[in-house]
Amino acid sequence: MLTLKNIKNSSLFLVVLTIVWVVFRFFFDFDGLYGQDGYEYLRYTKALNLYFKTGTFPGDYFWPLYYPIAGAILSFLLKPVIALQLVSFISYLIVILYSFKIIKLIYPQNRNARIFCMLFLGLSPYMLRLSLSVMSDMLSTAFVVLCFYNGLLYFKTSSLKSLYLVVIFGLSAIMTRYATFVVLLPLGLYTLYIYISRKEHFKHLPFFILIGALLLFPHYLIRYENTTEFLQHDWLKSWSITNFYKRSFTTPDGTNSNFLPNIIYAFSSLFHPRYLFSGILFFPFLFKNFLKERAVILLIISFLGYSLFLSGIPFQNSRFLALSFPLLLIILYPSFQLLVDKFLSLKICIVAGIITFILQLLLCYLALKPAQERNHLEKEIAQELMPYQNVVLYSFDIDVALQGRGLHFEYQNLWQQEYTTVHENSLLLFNPQKFSQQWNGKNPMKNWNFISTNYHLQVLEELPEGWKLYKIISPIE
């Protein structure tokens, strides 16, 4: 039987992952920035670092604070963008380590647990991609896993230290991504029930309140005028059971059409190659003998609750699935082990393990490729536009990357308003083919149609992937 005895040093895998980070960061020149969110994290990390140094107030910020706070603190030693990427990667290692610890805690028979975590968590394509990205997802996932580990340990041992850590990691998770509240709610309610039943811990309530106040203080310090504004998010206000069965949504973010209905997308980490291509093989064995553990039931409730929450949001993003993915793997581990024990010989296990390893590597490459290509596109366009700085620039989508990479323009975003006149001799950076479908009838395409119809445009630069830099000459008479 294939067991962990065949692996002399399991820490070797973490070393390999660290080498992967070094290779992508320094040899492939992937700094983790792509799209728009990463640049906002970077901007606010720099603002917080300046605040820590000089007391200059960093201004308001819509998202939770803990990811940029972690980056700002680490920025005393490293460049901010490296600090943020490293926070994500270290969090990833924590997710892998403590998912394994939870498996050991729940399942006495945990042979091959390390192999399972290495193959299906350490080499989960989208999890690896997020670990190399300037995104808050991996830090929040690490806090979720740490919270569950200490919660389960508290139920089992009545450890007061674990109870304190549940409070600390639970609130830290929420202050990193608000959506973790949904994932952690079942754990929180059950912990409260156990806490009440163990009356000897009541005397620690003032300390829990104090810890909570300290952990929430940064939010109130920065957002004292808008402490509950996050509850007004469009996706929350638009949450509906009717979204469960929809594939297309028209929101302020444009029109998005998806392949899967929301209810299937929300559970797709179980079967999609970007997360767990082999999950369907494990699922039939889930109900064999492994639903007797209360801890497993709690994990299932948390996973189901969060998935149903995602089903009602009028938007699909694979990033959102990361928060609950380690919980899903912990639930499926016994099914994996049963499959290995009952149906696979040693030779088949070795062959299947090698094939799975190679396939996971290929899937990781395919998941990382679009992010790396977008990252390099933004760098290339920023390099090409450097000689044109210090004028008015009308743009959309990529203008955030230009600002984040330090280019100085008077930026006019084509999404924020509908223009009826524009400055002559200003610049326009746009890609109409890219935005014609998603943003049809919305400000970006309305503004492009208005400018291209009513003004003489001169192409200054033909840029990659259909982007063009225009000079707005004069109105068409």
Secondary structure, 3 states (H helix, E strand, C coil): CCCHHHCCCCHHHHHHHHHHHHHHHHHCCCCCCCCCHHHHHHHHHHHHHHHHHHCCCCCCCCCCCHHHHHHHHHCCCCCHHHHHHHHHHHHHHHHHHHHHHHHHHHCCCCCCHHHHHHHHHHCCHHHHHHHCCCCCHHHHHHHHHHHHHHHHHHHHHCCHHHHHHHHHHHHHHHCCCCCHHHHHHHHHHHHHHHHHHCHHHHHHHHHHHHHHHHHHHHHHHHCCCCCCHHHHCHHHHCCCHHHHHCCEEEECCEEEECCCCHHHHCCHHHCCCCCCCCHHHHHHHCCCCCCCCHHHHHHHHHHHHHHHHHHCCCCCCHHHHHHHHHHHHHHHHHHHHHHHHHHCCHHHHHHHHHHHHHHHHHHHHHHHHHHHHHHHHHHHHHHHHHHHCCCEEEECCCHHHHHHCCCCCEEEECCCCCCCCCCCCCEEEECHHHHCCCCCCCHHHHHHHHHHHHEEEEEEEECHHHCEEEEEEEECC
